[in-house]
Amino acid sequence: MRKAITTAVAALALFAALAADGQNLDKVIAESVRSYQRAEDVSPNNSTDLPHITKAIYVGGAGDVKIDLTQGGTVTLKAVPVGTFLQVEAKRVYATGTTATLMVAFF
């Protein structure tokens, strides 16, 4: 219960900070709780983008995940645990540098 309260307080603090920074609080909240419409297995590839921009990637087998972000930049997320939902807008998941398995992209 204490962890849930701490998480809720942290989320509210983040929403307040974003709103104070000029962002629309309703939009920030709506984006944070959106549902996904589609899902596909991820086949990491060094030269081909994913068929759709992701909203999240589920990692079913622990490891590293190397991705290209939609707004530019490549990042390797190290030691991602089993069962993690990465809340990222990615356009590519690389084969080289990705050791995680059983990934599913959500759109």
N, C-alpha and C positions, 0 to 999 in steps of 0.2 A: 504494500500500500504506500509506504513512504517513497519508494522508487517511482511509482506512478505519479504521485504528487509532485516530486522533484522534476520529473520529465514534463509534466503539464505546466509548471511554473516556468521552466526554461523555454518551452514553446511560446508561452504568452509573452515572455520577455523579448524573444526574437521577433514575434509579430509586432510588438510595440515599437521596437527599434526600426524595423522596416517601414512601418507606417510613419514614424517620426522623420524618416529619411525621404519622405515624399511619395512612398509607394501606397497604393490603394490597399488598405487592410483587408477588405472583403476579397479582393483578388488574391492576395497572399494566402489567406486561409483556404480559399477554394482550391488553389493550386496545390496546397499541401495535403489535401485529403481527396484528391481526385481518384477516380477508379480507372482501371485499364480496360480498354476495349478489345484488344487482341494480344496474342502471344505467339512466339515462334521459338523453336530451338535455335541456339546460336552456334554457327559453324565458323570459328575463328579463321580469318583469312588475311594475309599481309597486303593484298592488292585490291580487294573488293570490299566496298562499303556494304553495310547491312541493308536489306531491302527497305527498311523504314528507320526513322530516327527513334531511338528508345526513349521511354520515360523512366524505365527501371530495368535492371538486369538482375535476375535471380541466379545465385551461385549455389549449385547443388553439391559440388565437390570442391573442397578448399584449395586455395592456391592464389597465384598472382593473376591479375586481369589488366592487360594493356589495351587502352582504348584511345580513339580520336574523339574529342569533344566537338559538338556542333559549332561552337563559337571559336574554335581554333585550339590547338594544343593537343599534345599527346601525353598521356599520363599512365603510369603503371601503379595500380593499387596493389600493394604487397600484402600477402598472407590473409586474404579475404576468407573468413570462416564459412563453413557449411551453413546453408540456410539464410545467407545474407541477401537482402534486396539492396542493390546499389541504386540510389535515386540519381541517375545521371542521364543526360541527353547525349547519347553516343551515336556516332555514325559508322564506326568501325571497331571491331574487336580483332586484335592481331593474333595470329597463330604463334609467331615468335614473341616470346615474353609473356605469354599467357599459359599458366599451368593449371588454372582452375578448370573444372569439368562440369558437365551436366548443367550448362547455363541456358537460361530461357530469357529472351527479350520480351518486354512488355511495352505496348504502344497505347 
